[in-house]
Amino acid sequence: MSNTIFDAKISFAPSVNADDSEIDTISLGRALVSDAWRKQVEALRAETDPAKRKALKDKLPCITPGGTFTHICKNGLEQASGYLCADLDYKPEKGINADLESFDLKAAVARLPYVAYCGKSCGGKGYFLIIRIADAPKYKAYYRALQADFEKGGLILDKACSNIAFKRFVSWDESPYINTAALPYSYTLPEREHTTRETMGRELNQEETRAKVEAVIKHCEENGIDITADYGDWVRILAALAGTFGADGEEYAQRISRLYPDYNNEQTSMKYKSFLNGRGSQEQRANIGTFFYIARQEIGKHDFDNVVV
């Protein structure tokens, strides 16, 4: 694993829609402290028209803090950087990090030994963190634990960053927080099943359960959200659907699995039927509360609450 952000290598794309042939490899640290995009970023922050802001933002280069990629997707990972990127968006109109504008985030994260960098996002209101991690294959598990940690402090991390292939726009900060001696973050949440009361706030009858599962799956389909990318999550989701709906739940299993890039109809059917036939050992104990819990983690608490209201 790289010792500092200046040793870590990441991918760089000249624009958000760049071809694979345009992907280059650069130092993570250099990308974070470079003044190369300062004028573009300052122009974006000064613009007030939403359409013009989007146009300016789309012209910015992008980086992949999670590592280097031949194609910017999870399966295109060439080498992990040993670092994780976490966004704290400022969206007070949605109740997301509404206090961030007056909160000294840099001073707060300076007390966290695993934060290697903290700076303003290209929009100027939110922030992003670069966090050293202990084991790249656990990237998503670490991110979930970080989400839980920050939520305790009233801060919401953007769920999109849980993907190691997350592509973010470059930014500029005149006084970023940098810690080249950051220690690896190595905590993951204990794996356990989650009850419906815990995830939804109350017990649901069969009709309510079916309606809310349908709402979650429809939302994922309409927005292209894959909540099954992690194999362990996929297995627990299928087990929860099978335990709740029996054979009737396979349609749900296929629909939610279909959003995974390497989806296989037969494999999904075989795995689902294994739970109906009583196989699956500990996984068989998954309940529908776990389905809702995983979906909430992937969709984001605010959006999830709106979906299942």
Buried (B, 14 or more C-beta within 10 A) or exposed (E): BBEBBBBBBBBBBBEBEBEEEEBEEBBBBEBBBBEEBBEBBEEBBEBEEEEEBEEBBEBBBBBBBBBBBEBBEBEBBEBBBBBBBBBBBBBEEBEBBBEBEEBEBBEBBEEBEBBBBBBBBBBBBBBBBBBBBBBBEBBBBBBBBBBEBBEEEEBBBBBBBBBBBBBBBBBBBEEBBBBEEBEBBEEBBEEEBBBBEEBBEEEBEEEBBBEBBEBBBEBBEEEEBBBBBBEEBBBBBBBBBBBBBEEEBBEBBBBBBBBBEEBEEEEBBEBBBBBBEEEBEEBBEBBBBBBBBBBBBBBBBBBBBEBBE
